[in-house]
Amino acid sequence: MGDALAVEALLKRRAKLAKQVQGLQSAIFHIDACLALLRYKPDARVERRFANGELIALVGEAVRAGNHTPTAIVRYTTAASGLDPNDRKLAARLMFSMKDCLKRRNANGA
């Protein structure tokens, strides 16, 4: 009985945190859109798109959410990270990185 209560409490906390993360990602997306309207273009060589381990975690989330095609996984990762889903250059780079992440996940038995 105690385990069930603990699991329920953890699931509620997880849902609350996920909602906060989604709100933050939405805010970042809107700020990026405003920067784009102001024609701000960051130096692509300096800007890092994902933190260490973030992309492989997003790829895992995408697969668990039912996205099994490479295009669907890229769409999911761009939406989840607040990046521009219409950026073809970014999508191509993510496709390459995503395939590597899938290989590593499969090798680790995930």
Secondary structure as the mmCIF struct_conf table of DSSP 4:
data_model
#
loop_
_struct_conf.conf_type_id
_struct_conf.id
_struct_conf.beg_label_comp_id
_struct_conf.beg_label_asym_id
_struct_conf.beg_label_seq_id
_struct_conf.end_label_comp_id
_struct_conf.end_label_asym_id
_struct_conf.end_label_seq_id
HELX_RH_AL_P HELX_RH_AL_P1 GLY A 2 LEU A 37
TURN_TY1_P TURN_TY1_P1 LEU A 38 ARG A 39
TURN_TY1_P TURN_TY1_P2 ALA A 44 VAL A 46
BEND BEND1 ARG A 49 PHE A 50
TURN_TY1_P TURN_TY1_P3 ASN A 52 GLY A 53
HELX_RH_AL_P HELX_RH_AL_P2 GLU A 54 ARG A 64
TURN_TY1_P TURN_TY1_P4 ALA A 65 GLY A 66
BEND BEND2 THR A 69 THR A 69
HELX_RH_AL_P HELX_RH_AL_P3 PRO A 70 SER A 81
TURN_TY1_P TURN_TY1_P5 GLY A 82 GLY A 82
TURN_TY1_P TURN_TY1_P6 PRO A 85 ASN A 86
HELX_RH_AL_P HELX_RH_AL_P4 ARG A 88 ALA A 107
TURN_TY1_P TURN_TY1_P7 ASN A 108 GLY A 109
#
